[in-house]
Every structure is written in C-alpha cells, then in structure tokens.
Amino acid sequence: INAEYRGKLVYHQRKKKDDAPHAQRRLGHQKIQGIGRLRRLEKSREAKHKRTVSRAYGGCLTHAQVRERIIRAFLIEEQKIVKRVLKGTGRKRRRSKKN
C-alpha cells in the first residue's frame, strides 16, 4: 500500500493472512464460519470468544456437520426404540399362538 507521510510516498507492506480454519479433511474440509483468518501467534493473542464459535464443536466442525451429527444420533436412538418395540410384539404373538 502506498501512503503519504509528511509529503513523501511511503510503502507499507501488509502482513499475509493465514488460511481460514477448516473442518477435518475426512469431514469435507469446509471453512468454519465466524472465525477470523489469523496467523498462529495472532490467534494465541486473540480473545477466546473470537477464536471459537459458541456451540458444540465450535471451532472444529461447521454448523451443517454439527446438525448432521445431531440428526444421526437421534435417528439411531429412534431405531433402537423401534427394534425394542418390534421385539416385544413378536413375543406377544408367540405367546398368543401357544395358548
């Protein structure tokens, strides 16, 4: 950047910005929204609330990945309940056939 200082042209060099934080490669390597593009030393000096996002897996996963995990866990629990219910109705049918 060229700027003027006391009537003279002065060259100011900007620092490089680091890559934006990403989720893990095996999870899609998408950028995490809401976290700044800071270098390691700058990041360590930054306040905690600026380094993370206030939700579960805040600085690690994107919002879509967290949502997917919640839905997957819910569906797995539902599946377990359905299995238990079907197992219970199967026993009742066997008992009724014996009588």
Protein Blocks (a to p, Z undefined) as FASTA:
>chain_A
ZZdeehiacddddddddddddddfknoopacehiacddfklmmmpcfklmpccdehklmp
cfklmmmmmmmmmmmmmmmmmmmmmmmmmmmmmmmmmZZ
